[in-house]
Amino acid sequence: MNATELIKLMNRSPFDPLEIHMNDGSVINVSESFSIATERTSPCFIVYTADKMDVVSYRNVAKVTTPVGVE
C-alpha cells in the first residue's frame, strides 16, 4: 500500500467502505472517504473518527479490503 493506491480507493465513486488491516492484526474501519487524509509523497496517512485520530505508516498496512455486503 502506498499513497497513490490509497488515493485511488478514496476517490472511487461511489465510495466503498474500507477495512485497513494492519501488520499487528488490528483493523481500521473507514466508512467515509473524507475520514482519510494523505498526500501523494507522504509515508503515512491519517484516519479521523468521532473520538480519535490515527496516524498510520503505509509500511504497517498488511492489506486493504472492502467488506462484502456493504451497501
CHARMM-style PDB file with segment names, atoms N, HN, CA, C and O in Angstrom:
ATOM      1  N   MET     1       0.854  -1.173   0.000  1.00  0.00      PROA
ATOM      2  CA  MET     1       0.000   0.000   0.000  1.00  0.00      PROA
ATOM      3  C   MET     1       0.896   1.231   0.000  1.00  0.00      PROA
ATOM      4  O   MET     1       1.887   1.304   0.727  1.00  0.00      PROA
ATOM      5  N   ASN     2       0.523   2.193  -0.834  1.00  0.00      PROA
ATOM      6  HN  ASN     2      -0.282   2.134  -1.425  1.00  0.00      PROA
ATOM      7  CA  ASN     2       1.205   3.482  -0.828  1.00  0.00      PROA
ATOM      8  C   ASN     2       0.161   4.582  -1.005  1.00  0.00      PROA
ATOM      9  O   ASN     2      -1.024   4.295  -1.172  1.00  0.00      PROA
ATOM     10  N   ALA     3       0.591   5.815  -0.970  1.00  0.00      PROA
ATOM     11  HN  ALA     3       1.554   6.048  -0.835  1.00  0.00      PROA
ATOM     12  CA  ALA     3      -0.335   6.945  -1.023  1.00  0.00      PROA
ATOM     13  C   ALA     3      -1.146   6.960  -2.313  1.00  0.00      PROA
ATOM     14  O   ALA     3      -2.347   7.225  -2.280  1.00  0.00      PROA
ATOM     15  N   THR     4      -0.513   6.681  -3.441  1.00  0.00      PROA
ATOM     16  HN  THR     4       0.463   6.465  -3.467  1.00  0.00      PROA
ATOM     17  CA  THR     4      -1.229   6.694  -4.719  1.00  0.00      PROA
ATOM     18  C   THR     4      -2.349   5.669  -4.727  1.00  0.00      PROA
ATOM     19  O   THR     4      -3.451   5.963  -5.191  1.00  0.00      PROA
ATOM     20  N   GLU     5      -2.085   4.472  -4.221  1.00  0.00      PROA
ATOM     21  HN  GLU     5      -1.190   4.233  -3.844  1.00  0.00      PROA
ATOM     22  CA  GLU     5      -3.115   3.431  -4.166  1.00  0.00      PROA
ATOM     23  C   GLU     5      -4.260   3.830  -3.239  1.00  0.00      PROA
ATOM     24  O   GLU     5      -5.427   3.621  -3.570  1.00  0.00      PROA
ATOM     25  N   LEU     6      -3.933   4.404  -2.078  1.00  0.00      PROA
ATOM     26  HN  LEU     6      -2.985   4.574  -1.809  1.00  0.00      PROA
ATOM     27  CA  LEU     6      -4.977   4.827  -1.144  1.00  0.00      PROA
ATOM     28  C   LEU     6      -5.814   5.955  -1.732  1.00  0.00      PROA
ATOM     29  O   LEU     6      -7.034   5.962  -1.569  1.00  0.00      PROA
ATOM     30  N   ILE     7      -5.195   6.890  -2.398  1.00  0.00      PROA
ATOM     31  HN  ILE     7      -4.204   6.884  -2.530  1.00  0.00      PROA
ATOM     32  CA  ILE     7      -5.931   7.997  -3.020  1.00  0.00      PROA
ATOM     33  C   ILE     7      -6.908   7.464  -4.071  1.00  0.00      PROA
ATOM     34  O   ILE     7      -8.025   7.969  -4.180  1.00  0.00      PROA
ATOM     35  N   LYS     8      -6.510   6.470  -4.830  1.00  0.00      PROA
ATOM     36  HN  LYS     8      -5.602   6.060  -4.741  1.00  0.00      PROA
ATOM     37  CA  LYS     8      -7.424   5.854  -5.811  1.00  0.00      PROA
ATOM     38  C   LYS     8      -8.642   5.254  -5.111  1.00  0.00      PROA
ATOM     39  O   LYS     8      -9.771   5.409  -5.575  1.00  0.00      PROA
ATOM     40  N   LEU     9      -8.405   4.567  -3.991  1.00  0.00      PROA
ATOM     41  HN  LEU     9      -7.488   4.440  -3.614  1.00  0.00      PROA
ATOM     42  CA  LEU     9      -9.530   3.994  -3.236  1.00  0.00      PROA
ATOM     43  C   LEU     9     -10.424   5.081  -2.660  1.00  0.00      PROA
ATOM     44  O   LEU     9     -11.647   4.937  -2.646  1.00  0.00      PROA
ATOM     45  N   MET    10      -9.826   6.166  -2.185  1.00  0.00      PROA
ATOM     46  HN  MET    10      -8.833   6.283  -2.196  1.00  0.00      PROA
ATOM     47  CA  MET    10     -10.588   7.277  -1.605  1.00  0.00      PROA
ATOM     48  C   MET    10     -11.461   7.974  -2.650  1.00  0.00      PROA
ATOM     49  O   MET    10     -12.537   8.477  -2.327  1.00  0.00      PROA
ATOM     50  N   ASN    11     -11.005   8.002  -3.888  1.00  0.00      PROA
ATOM     51  HN  ASN    11     -10.131   7.594  -4.151  1.00  0.00      PROA
ATOM     52  CA  ASN    11     -11.699   8.752  -4.932  1.00  0.00      PROA
ATOM     53  C   ASN    11     -12.710   7.930  -5.730  1.00  0.00      PROA
ATOM     54  O   ASN    11     -13.317   8.444  -6.670  1.00  0.00      PROA
ATOM     55  N   ARG    12     -12.897   6.671  -5.371  1.00  0.00      PROA
ATOM     56  HN  ARG    12     -12.404   6.253  -4.608  1.00  0.00      PROA
ATOM     57  CA  ARG    12     -13.892   5.862  -6.083  1.00  0.00      PROA
ATOM     58  C   ARG    12     -15.281   6.455  -5.867  1.00  0.00      PROA
ATOM     59  O   ARG    12     -15.615   6.949  -4.789  1.00  0.00      PROA
ATOM     60  N   SER    13     -16.069   6.388  -6.923  1.00  0.00      PROA
ATOM     61  HN  SER    13     -15.798   5.987  -7.798  1.00  0.00      PROA
ATOM     62  CA  SER    13     -17.435   6.907  -6.827  1.00  0.00      PROA
ATOM     63  C   SER    13     -18.405   5.856  -7.341  1.00  0.00      PROA
ATOM     64  O   SER    13     -18.348   5.503  -8.519  1.00  0.00      PROA
ATOM     65  N   PRO    14     -19.277   5.355  -6.510  1.00  0.00      PROA
ATOM     66  CA  PRO    14     -19.445   5.714  -5.098  1.00  0.00      PROA
ATOM     67  C   PRO    14     -18.326   5.100  -4.258  1.00  0.00      PROA
ATOM     68  O   PRO    14     -17.735   4.083  -4.619  1.00  0.00      PROA
ATOM     69  N   PHE    15     -18.060   5.747  -3.138  1.00  0.00      PROA
ATOM     70  HN  PHE    15     -18.541   6.574  -2.845  1.00  0.00      PROA
ATOM     71  CA  PHE    15     -17.040   5.260  -2.216  1.00  0.00      PROA
ATOM     72  C   PHE    15     -17.527   3.998  -1.533  1.00  0.00      PROA
ATOM     73  O   PHE    15     -18.660   3.950  -1.054  1.00  0.00      PROA
ATOM     74  N   ASP    16     -16.685   2.974  -1.483  1.00  0.00      PROA
ATOM     75  HN  ASP    16     -15.765   3.013  -1.872  1.00  0.00      PROA
ATOM     76  CA  ASP    16     -16.975   1.755  -0.733  1.00  0.00      PROA
ATOM     77  C   ASP    16     -16.193   1.795   0.570  1.00  0.00      PROA
ATOM     78  O   ASP    16     -14.998   2.090   0.556  1.00  0.00      PROA
ATOM     79  N   PRO    17     -16.841   1.504   1.701  1.00  0.00      PROA
ATOM     80  CA  PRO    17     -16.116   1.481   2.976  1.00  0.00      PROA
ATOM     81  C   PRO    17     -14.902   0.559   2.895  1.00  0.00      PROA
ATOM     82  O   PRO    17     -14.901  -0.418   2.146  1.00  0.00      PROA
ATOM     83  N   LEU    18     -13.876   0.878   3.669  1.00  0.00      PROA
ATOM     84  HN  LEU    18     -13.877   1.672   4.277  1.00  0.00      PROA
ATOM     85  CA  LEU    18     -12.629   0.128   3.646  1.00  0.00      PROA
ATOM     86  C   LEU    18     -12.332  -0.469   5.011  1.00  0.00      PROA
ATOM     87  O   LEU    18     -12.671   0.103   6.048  1.00  0.00      PROA
ATOM     88  N   GLU    19     -11.695  -1.626   4.987  1.00  0.00      PROA
ATOM     89  HN  GLU    19     -11.421  -2.090   4.145  1.00  0.00      PROA
ATOM     90  CA  GLU    19     -11.103  -2.203   6.186  1.00  0.00      PROA
ATOM     91  C   GLU    19      -9.605  -2.210   5.944  1.00  0.00      PROA
ATOM     92  O   GLU    19      -9.123  -2.879   5.029  1.00  0.00      PROA
ATOM     93  N   ILE    20      -8.865  -1.469   6.760  1.00  0.00      PROA
ATOM     94  HN  ILE    20      -9.256  -0.926   7.503  1.00  0.00      PROA
ATOM     95  CA  ILE    20      -7.420  -1.402   6.630  1.00  0.00      PROA
ATOM     96  C   ILE    20      -6.828  -2.345   7.676  1.00  0.00      PROA
ATOM     97  O   ILE    20      -6.890  -2.080   8.876  1.00  0.00      PROA
ATOM     98  N   HSD    21      -6.259  -3.440   7.204  1.00  0.00      PROA
ATOM     99  HN  HSD    21      -6.208  -3.656   6.228  1.00  0.00      PROA
ATOM    100  CA  HSD    21      -5.700  -4.469   8.074  1.00  0.00      PROA
ATOM    101  C   HSD    21      -4.228  -4.156   8.325  1.00  0.00      PROA
ATOM    102  O   HSD    21      -3.441  -3.994   7.392  1.00  0.00      PROA
ATOM    103  N   MET    22      -3.879  -4.076   9.592  1.00  0.00      PROA
ATOM    104  HN  MET    22      -4.517  -4.207  10.350  1.00  0.00      PROA
ATOM    105  CA  MET    22      -2.520  -3.722   9.980  1.00  0.00      PROA
ATOM    106  C   MET    22      -1.682  -4.976  10.218  1.00  0.00      PROA
ATOM    107  O   MET    22      -2.221  -6.058  10.450  1.00  0.00      PROA
ATOM    108  N   ASN    23      -0.374  -4.823  10.158  1.00  0.00      PROA
ATOM    109  HN  ASN    23       0.064  -3.944   9.969  1.00  0.00      PROA
ATOM    110  CA  ASN    23       0.541  -5.945  10.381  1.00  0.00      PROA
ATOM    111  C   ASN    23       0.400  -6.556  11.768  1.00  0.00      PROA
ATOM    112  O   ASN    23       0.706  -7.734  11.953  1.00  0.00      PROA
ATOM    113  N   ASP    24      -0.059  -5.775  12.752  1.00  0.00      PROA
ATOM    114  HN  ASP    24      -0.307  -4.818  12.602  1.00  0.00      PROA
ATOM    115  CA  ASP    24      -0.216  -6.298  14.119  1.00  0.00      PROA
ATOM    116  C   ASP    24      -1.553  -7.007  14.333  1.00  0.00      PROA
ATOM    117  O   ASP    24      -1.850  -7.456  15.440  1.00  0.00      PROA
ATOM    118  N   GLY    25      -2.367  -7.108  13.259  1.00  0.00      PROA
ATOM    119  HN  GLY    25      -2.125  -6.743  12.360  1.00  0.00      PROA
ATOM    120  CA  GLY    25      -3.649  -7.801  13.346  1.00  0.00      PROA
ATOM    121  C   GLY    25      -4.836  -6.887  13.597  1.00  0.00      PROA
ATOM    122  O   GLY    25      -5.977  -7.334  13.485  1.00  0.00      PROA
ATOM    123  N   SER    26      -4.612  -5.639  13.930  1.00  0.00      PROA
ATOM    124  HN  SER    26      -3.684  -5.276  14.021  1.00  0.00      PROA
ATOM    125  CA  SER    26      -5.735  -4.718  14.150  1.00  0.00      PROA
ATOM    126  C   SER    26      -6.329  -4.288  12.812  1.00  0.00      PROA
ATOM    127  O   SER    26      -5.698  -4.425  11.765  1.00  0.00      PROA
ATOM    128  N   VAL    27      -7.539  -3.772  12.864  1.00  0.00      PROA
ATOM    129  HN  VAL    27      -8.053  -3.661  13.715  1.00  0.00      PROA
ATOM    130  CA  VAL    27      -8.255  -3.335  11.666  1.00  0.00      PROA
ATOM    131  C   VAL    27      -8.801  -1.938  11.908  1.00  0.00      PROA
ATOM    132  O   VAL    27      -9.396  -1.660  12.949  1.00  0.00      PROA
ATOM    133  N   ILE    28      -8.590  -1.061  10.930  1.00  0.00      PROA
ATOM    134  HN  ILE    28      -8.106  -1.286  10.085  1.00  0.00      PROA
ATOM    135  CA  ILE    28      -9.151   0.282  10.984  1.00  0.00      PROA
ATOM    136  C   ILE    28     -10.273   0.334   9.954  1.00  0.00      PROA
ATOM    137  O   ILE    28     -10.040   0.095   8.769  1.00  0.00      PROA
ATOM    138  N   ASN    29     -11.489   0.645  10.399  1.00  0.00      PROA
ATOM    139  HN  ASN    29     -11.679   0.839  11.361  1.00  0.00      PROA
ATOM    140  CA  ASN    29     -12.637   0.745   9.505  1.00  0.00      PROA
ATOM    141  C   ASN    29     -12.815   2.193   9.067  1.00  0.00      PROA
ATOM    142  O   ASN    29     -12.783   3.114   9.884  1.00  0.00      PROA
ATOM    143  N   VAL    30     -13.003   2.376   7.770  1.00  0.00      PROA
ATOM    144  HN  VAL    30     -13.029   1.628   7.107  1.00  0.00      PROA
ATOM    145  CA  VAL    30     -13.194   3.709   7.193  1.00  0.00      PROA
ATOM    146  C   VAL    30     -14.524   3.692   6.452  1.00  0.00      PROA
ATOM    147  O   VAL    30     -14.670   2.992   5.450  1.00  0.00      PROA
ATOM    148  N   SER    31     -15.494   4.461   6.942  1.00  0.00      PROA
ATOM    149  HN  SER    31     -15.376   5.030   7.756  1.00  0.00      PROA
ATOM    150  CA  SER    31     -16.828   4.446   6.335  1.00  0.00      PROA
ATOM    151  C   SER    31     -17.055   5.578   5.340  1.00  0.00      PROA
ATOM    152  O   SER    31     -17.964   5.498   4.513  1.00  0.00      PROA
ATOM    153  N   GLU    32     -16.247   6.627   5.408  1.00  0.00      PROA
ATOM    154  HN  GLU    32     -15.509   6.693   6.079  1.00  0.00      PROA
ATOM    155  CA  GLU    32     -16.398   7.780   4.509  1.00  0.00      PROA
ATOM    156  C   GLU    32     -15.040   8.197   3.963  1.00  0.00      PROA
ATOM    157  O   GLU    32     -14.050   8.172   4.694  1.00  0.00      PROA
ATOM    158  N   SER    33     -14.976   8.576   2.703  1.00  0.00      PROA
ATOM    159  HN  SER    33     -15.780   8.596   2.109  1.00  0.00      PROA
ATOM    160  CA  SER    33     -13.690   8.953   2.104  1.00  0.00      PROA
ATOM    161  C   SER    33     -13.079  10.188   2.765  1.00  0.00      PROA
ATOM    162  O   SER    33     -11.856  10.321   2.812  1.00  0.00      PROA
ATOM    163  N   PHE    34     -13.915  11.089   3.274  1.00  0.00      PROA
ATOM    164  HN  PHE    34     -14.909  10.981   3.236  1.00  0.00      PROA
ATOM    165  CA  PHE    34     -13.382  12.297   3.912  1.00  0.00      PROA
ATOM    166  C   PHE    34     -12.781  12.019   5.294  1.00  0.00      PROA
ATOM    167  O   PHE    34     -12.277  12.935   5.944  1.00  0.00      PROA
ATOM    168  N   SER    35     -12.832  10.765   5.743  1.00  0.00      PROA
ATOM    169  HN  SER    35     -13.241  10.021   5.215  1.00  0.00      PROA
ATOM    170  CA  SER    35     -12.236  10.387   7.025  1.00  0.00      PROA
ATOM    171  C   SER    35     -10.746  10.104   6.910  1.00  0.00      PROA
ATOM    172  O   SER    35     -10.082   9.856   7.917  1.00  0.00      PROA
ATOM    173  N   ILE    36     -10.211  10.139   5.681  1.00  0.00      PROA
ATOM    174  HN  ILE    36     -10.751  10.341   4.863  1.00  0.00      PROA
ATOM    175  CA  ILE    36      -8.800   9.838   5.443  1.00  0.00      PROA
ATOM    176  C   ILE    36      -8.119  11.077   4.878  1.00  0.00      PROA
ATOM    177  O   ILE    36      -8.692  11.796   4.059  1.00  0.00      PROA
ATOM    178  N   ALA    37      -6.893  11.316   5.325  1.00  0.00      PROA
ATOM    179  HN  ALA    37      -6.428  10.732   5.990  1.00  0.00      PROA
ATOM    180  CA  ALA    37      -6.087  12.415   4.777  1.00  0.00      PROA
ATOM    181  C   ALA    37      -4.693  11.893   4.461  1.00  0.00      PROA
ATOM    182  O   ALA    37      -4.079  11.196   5.269  1.00  0.00      PROA
ATOM    183  N   THR    38      -4.199  12.238   3.272  1.00  0.00      PROA
ATOM    184  HN  THR    38      -4.697  12.804   2.616  1.00  0.00      PROA
ATOM    185  CA  THR    38      -2.847  11.861   2.882  1.00  0.00      PROA
ATOM    186  C   THR    38      -2.386  12.751   1.746  1.00  0.00      PROA
ATOM    187  O   THR    38      -3.171  13.518   1.188  1.00  0.00      PROA
ATOM    188  N   GLU    39      -1.129  12.649   1.410  1.00  0.00      PROA
ATOM    189  HN  GLU    39      -0.491  12.026   1.863  1.00  0.00      PROA
ATOM    190  CA  GLU    39      -0.558  13.324   0.243  1.00  0.00      PROA
ATOM    191  C   GLU    39       0.200  12.284  -0.560  1.00  0.00      PROA
ATOM    192  O   GLU    39       0.656  11.285  -0.004  1.00  0.00      PROA
ATOM    193  N   ARG    40       0.340  12.504  -1.854  1.00  0.00      PROA
ATOM    194  HN  ARG    40      -0.031  13.316  -2.305  1.00  0.00      PROA
ATOM    195  CA  ARG    40       0.971  11.518  -2.738  1.00  0.00      PROA
ATOM    196  C   ARG    40       2.378  11.108  -2.312  1.00  0.00      PROA
ATOM    197  O   ARG    40       2.777   9.971  -2.564  1.00  0.00      PROA
ATOM    198  N   THR    41       3.128  11.979  -1.686  1.00  0.00      PROA
ATOM    199  HN  THR    41       2.804  12.902  -1.481  1.00  0.00      PROA
ATOM    200  CA  THR    41       4.510  11.657  -1.306  1.00  0.00      PROA
ATOM    201  C   THR    41       4.672  11.344   0.178  1.00  0.00      PROA
ATOM    202  O   THR    41       5.792  11.177   0.661  1.00  0.00      PROA
ATOM    203  N   SER    42       3.571  11.265   0.891  1.00  0.00      PROA
ATOM    204  HN  SER    42       2.661  11.401   0.498  1.00  0.00      PROA
ATOM    205  CA  SER    42       3.624  11.048   2.336  1.00  0.00      PROA
ATOM    206  C   SER    42       3.904   9.584   2.682  1.00  0.00      PROA
ATOM    207  O   SER    42       3.412   8.687   1.998  1.00  0.00      PROA
ATOM    208  N   PRO    43       4.687   9.333   3.735  1.00  0.00      PROA
ATOM    209  CA  PRO    43       4.923   7.965   4.193  1.00  0.00      PROA
ATOM    210  C   PRO    43       3.815   7.460   5.121  1.00  0.00      PROA
ATOM    211  O   PRO    43       3.859   6.317   5.576  1.00  0.00      PROA
ATOM    212  N   CYS    44       2.818   8.315   5.401  1.00  0.00      PROA
ATOM    213  HN  CYS    44       2.782   9.243   5.031  1.00  0.00      PROA
ATOM    214  CA  CYS    44       1.738   7.924   6.302  1.00  0.00      PROA
ATOM    215  C   CYS    44       0.422   8.580   5.887  1.00  0.00      PROA
ATOM    216  O   CYS    44       0.384   9.453   5.021  1.00  0.00      PROA
ATOM    217  N   PHE    45      -0.649   8.132   6.532  1.00  0.00      PROA
ATOM    218  HN  PHE    45      -0.618   7.423   7.236  1.00  0.00      PROA
ATOM    219  CA  PHE    45      -1.968   8.738   6.321  1.00  0.00      PROA
ATOM    220  C   PHE    45      -2.649   8.875   7.668  1.00  0.00      PROA
ATOM    221  O   PHE    45      -2.233   8.266   8.654  1.00  0.00      PROA
ATOM    222  N   ILE    46      -3.693   9.676   7.702  1.00  0.00      PROA
ATOM    223  HN  ILE    46      -4.031  10.172   6.901  1.00  0.00      PROA
ATOM    224  CA  ILE    46      -4.438   9.924   8.931  1.00  0.00      PROA
ATOM    225  C   ILE    46      -5.875   9.463   8.724  1.00  0.00      PROA
ATOM    226  O   ILE    46      -6.486   9.742   7.693  1.00  0.00      PROA
ATOM    227  N   VAL    47      -6.403   8.757   9.712  1.00  0.00      PROA
ATOM    228  HN  VAL    47      -5.906   8.531  10.550  1.00  0.00      PROA
ATOM    229  CA  VAL    47      -7.810   8.346   9.704  1.00  0.00      PROA
ATOM    230  C   VAL    47      -8.483   9.019  10.886  1.00  0.00      PROA
ATOM    231  O   VAL    47      -8.068   8.849  12.032  1.00  0.00      PROA
ATOM    232  N   TYR    48      -9.530   9.787  10.596  1.00  0.00      PROA
ATOM    233  HN  TYR    48      -9.867   9.925   9.665  1.00  0.00      PROA
ATOM    234  CA  TYR    48     -10.275  10.506  11.628  1.00  0.00      PROA
ATOM    235  C   TYR    48     -11.557   9.753  11.962  1.00  0.00      PROA
ATOM    236  O   TYR    48     -12.270   9.296  11.069  1.00  0.00      PROA
ATOM    237  N   THR    49     -11.844   9.628  13.257  1.00  0.00      PROA
ATOM    238  HN  THR    49     -11.265   9.999  13.983  1.00  0.00      PROA
ATOM    239  CA  THR    49     -13.130   9.113  13.713  1.00  0.00      PROA
ATOM    240  C   THR    49     -13.700  10.139  14.684  1.00  0.00      PROA
ATOM    241  O   THR    49     -13.066  11.156  14.967  1.00  0.00      PROA
ATOM    242  N   ALA    50     -14.891   9.870  15.188  1.00  0.00      PROA
ATOM    243  HN  ALA    50     -15.406   9.044  14.958  1.00  0.00      PROA
ATOM    244  CA  ALA    50     -15.550  10.829  16.074  1.00  0.00      PROA
ATOM    245  C   ALA    50     -14.744  11.100  17.344  1.00  0.00      PROA
ATOM    246  O   ALA    50     -14.786  12.205  17.886  1.00  0.00      PROA
ATOM    247  N   ASP    51     -14.007  10.088  17.817  1.00  0.00      PROA
ATOM    248  HN  ASP    51     -13.973   9.191  17.377  1.00  0.00      PROA
ATOM    249  CA  ASP    51     -13.330  10.249  19.103  1.00  0.00      PROA
ATOM    250  C   ASP    51     -11.808  10.177  19.061  1.00  0.00      PROA
ATOM    251  O   ASP    51     -11.157  10.337  20.093  1.00  0.00      PROA
ATOM    252  N   LYS    52     -11.224   9.935  17.870  1.00  0.00      PROA
ATOM    253  HN  LYS    52     -11.753   9.805  17.031  1.00  0.00      PROA
ATOM    254  CA  LYS    52      -9.763   9.866  17.813  1.00  0.00      PROA
ATOM    255  C   LYS    52      -9.238  10.086  16.398  1.00  0.00      PROA
ATOM    256  O   LYS    52      -9.989  10.185  15.428  1.00  0.00      PROA
ATOM    257  N   MET    53      -7.923  10.155  16.334  1.00  0.00      PROA
ATOM    258  HN  MET    53      -7.313  10.075  17.122  1.00  0.00      PROA
ATOM    259  CA  MET    53      -7.232  10.318  15.068  1.00  0.00      PROA
ATOM    260  C   MET    53      -6.082   9.318  15.072  1.00  0.00      PROA
ATOM    261  O   MET    53      -5.283   9.298  16.008  1.00  0.00      PROA
ATOM    262  N   ASP    54      -5.991   8.481  14.024  1.00  0.00      PROA
ATOM    263  HN  ASP    54      -6.641   8.498  13.264  1.00  0.00      PROA
ATOM    264  CA  ASP    54      -4.893   7.528  13.905  1.00  0.00      PROA
ATOM    265  C   ASP    54      -3.946   7.990  12.813  1.00  0.00      PROA
ATOM    266  O   ASP    54      -4.383   8.272  11.697  1.00  0.00      PROA
ATOM    267  N   VAL    55      -2.660   8.073  13.113  1.00  0.00      PROA
ATOM    268  HN  VAL    55      -2.305   7.844  14.019  1.00  0.00      PROA
ATOM    269  CA  VAL    55      -1.635   8.335  12.114  1.00  0.00      PROA
ATOM    270  C   VAL    55      -1.008   6.986  11.802  1.00  0.00      PROA
ATOM    271  O   VAL    55      -0.464   6.327  12.689  1.00  0.00      PROA
ATOM    272  N   VAL    56      -1.084   6.574  10.537  1.00  0.00      PROA
ATOM    273  HN  VAL    56      -1.526   7.109   9.816  1.00  0.00      PROA
ATOM    274  CA  VAL    56      -0.700   5.224  10.135  1.00  0.00      PROA
ATOM    275  C   VAL    56       0.405   5.273   9.089  1.00  0.00      PROA
ATOM    276  O   VAL    56       0.297   5.993   8.097  1.00  0.00      PROA
ATOM    277  N   SER    57       1.455   4.513   9.310  1.00  0.00      PROA
ATOM    278  HN  SER    57       1.543   3.928  10.116  1.00  0.00      PROA
ATOM    279  CA  SER    57       2.526   4.384   8.329  1.00  0.00      PROA
ATOM    280  C   SER    57       2.109   3.346   7.285  1.00  0.00      PROA
ATOM    281  O   SER    57       1.614   2.275   7.635  1.00  0.00      PROA
ATOM    282  N   TYR    58       2.307   3.662   6.013  1.00  0.00      PROA
ATOM    283  HN  TYR    58       2.709   4.532   5.728  1.00  0.00      PROA
ATOM    284  CA  TYR    58       1.964   2.714   4.954  1.00  0.00      PROA
ATOM    285  C   TYR    58       2.693   1.393   5.122  1.00  0.00      PROA
ATOM    286  O   TYR    58       2.152   0.348   4.763  1.00  0.00      PROA
ATOM    287  N   ARG    59       3.895   1.411   5.654  1.00  0.00      PROA
ATOM    288  HN  ARG    59       4.334   2.260   5.946  1.00  0.00      PROA
ATOM    289  CA  ARG    59       4.657   0.172   5.795  1.00  0.00      PROA
ATOM    290  C   ARG    59       4.046  -0.770   6.824  1.00  0.00      PROA
ATOM    291  O   ARG    59       4.406  -1.947   6.868  1.00  0.00      PROA
ATOM    292  N   ASN    60       3.125  -0.273   7.654  1.00  0.00      PROA
ATOM    293  HN  ASN    60       2.833   0.682   7.617  1.00  0.00      PROA
ATOM    294  CA  ASN    60       2.456  -1.115   8.641  1.00  0.00      PROA
ATOM    295  C   ASN    60       1.122  -1.679   8.162  1.00  0.00      PROA
ATOM    296  O   ASN    60       0.436  -2.369   8.916  1.00  0.00      PROA
ATOM    297  N   VAL    61       0.749  -1.394   6.918  1.00  0.00      PROA
ATOM    298  HN  VAL    61       1.306  -0.834   6.305  1.00  0.00      PROA
ATOM    299  CA  VAL    61      -0.511  -1.889   6.360  1.00  0.00      PROA
ATOM    300  C   VAL    61      -0.271  -3.239   5.687  1.00  0.00      PROA
ATOM    301  O   VAL    61       0.560  -3.352   4.787  1.00  0.00      PROA
ATOM    302  N   ALA    62      -1.002  -4.256   6.130  1.00  0.00      PROA
ATOM    303  HN  ALA    62      -1.678  -4.164   6.861  1.00  0.00      PROA
ATOM    304  CA  ALA    62      -0.894  -5.594   5.536  1.00  0.00      PROA
ATOM    305  C   ALA    62      -1.749  -5.690   4.285  1.00  0.00      PROA
ATOM    306  O   ALA    62      -1.300  -6.203   3.260  1.00  0.00      PROA
ATOM    307  N   LYS    63      -3.005  -5.190   4.367  1.00  0.00      PROA
ATOM    308  HN  LYS    63      -3.369  -4.774   5.200  1.00  0.00      PROA
ATOM    309  CA  LYS    63      -3.899  -5.219   3.223  1.00  0.00      PROA
ATOM    310  C   LYS    63      -5.073  -4.285   3.466  1.00  0.00      PROA
ATOM    311  O   LYS    63      -5.345  -3.879   4.596  1.00  0.00      PROA
ATOM    312  N   VAL    64      -5.768  -3.951   2.374  1.00  0.00      PROA
ATOM    313  HN  VAL    64      -5.547  -4.280   1.456  1.00  0.00      PROA
ATOM    314  CA  VAL    64      -6.971  -3.130   2.448  1.00  0.00      PROA
ATOM    315  C   VAL    64      -8.070  -3.891   1.721  1.00  0.00      PROA
ATOM    316  O   VAL    64      -7.890  -4.314   0.579  1.00  0.00      PROA
ATOM    317  N   THR    65      -9.210  -4.065   2.385  1.00  0.00      PROA
ATOM    318  HN  THR    65      -9.357  -3.722   3.313  1.00  0.00      PROA
ATOM    319  CA  THR    65     -10.324  -4.776   1.777  1.00  0.00      PROA
ATOM    320  C   THR    65     -11.600  -3.948   1.852  1.00  0.00      PROA
ATOM    321  O   THR    65     -11.699  -2.992   2.620  1.00  0.00      PROA
ATOM    322  N   THR    66     -12.566  -4.337   1.040  1.00  0.00      PROA
ATOM    323  HN  THR    66     -12.486  -5.114   0.416  1.00  0.00      PROA
ATOM    324  CA  THR    66     -13.901  -3.767   1.080  1.00  0.00      PROA
ATOM    325  C   THR    66     -14.818  -4.851   1.628  1.00  0.00      PROA
ATOM    326  O   THR    66     -14.929  -5.916   1.021  1.00  0.00      PROA
ATOM    327  N   PRO    67     -15.474  -4.615   2.751  1.00  0.00      PROA
ATOM    328  CA  PRO    67     -16.335  -5.637   3.341  1.00  0.00      PROA
ATOM    329  C   PRO    67     -17.417  -6.098   2.371  1.00  0.00      PROA
ATOM    330  O   PRO    67     -18.026  -5.281   1.679  1.00  0.00      PROA
ATOM    331  N   VAL    68     -17.651  -7.393   2.322  1.00  0.00      PROA
ATOM    332  HN  VAL    68     -17.157  -8.056   2.884  1.00  0.00      PROA
ATOM    333  CA  VAL    68     -18.679  -7.960   1.455  1.00  0.00      PROA
ATOM    334  C   VAL    68     -20.049  -7.619   1.997  1.00  0.00      PROA
ATOM    335  O   VAL    68     -20.272  -7.664   3.207  1.00  0.00      PROA
ATOM    336  N   GLY    69     -20.968  -7.279   1.110  1.00  0.00      PROA
ATOM    337  HN  GLY    69     -20.786  -7.243   0.128  1.00  0.00      PROA
ATOM    338  CA  GLY    69     -22.330  -6.990   1.519  1.00  0.00      PROA
ATOM    339  C   GLY    69     -22.562  -5.577   1.980  1.00  0.00      PROA
ATOM    340  O   GLY    69     -23.650  -5.269   2.468  1.00  0.00      PROA
ATOM    341  N   VAL    70     -21.585  -4.702   1.848  1.00  0.00      PROA
ATOM    342  HN  VAL    70     -20.701  -4.952   1.452  1.00  0.00      PROA
ATOM    343  CA  VAL    70     -21.756  -3.314   2.252  1.00  0.00      PROA
ATOM    344  C   VAL    70     -22.493  -2.584   1.156  1.00  0.00      PROA
ATOM    345  O   VAL    70     -22.156  -2.713  -0.021  1.00  0.00      PROA
ATOM    346  N   GLU    71     -23.497  -1.817   1.536  1.00  0.00      PROA
ATOM    347  HN  GLU    71     -23.771  -1.712   2.492  1.00  0.00      PROA
ATOM    348  CA  GLU    71     -24.255  -1.043   0.536  1.00  0.00      PROA
ATOM    349  C   GLU    71     -23.928   0.412   0.647  1.00  0.00      PROA
ATOM    350  OT1 GLU    71     -24.464   1.224  -0.107  1.00  0.00      PROA
TER     351      GLU     71
END
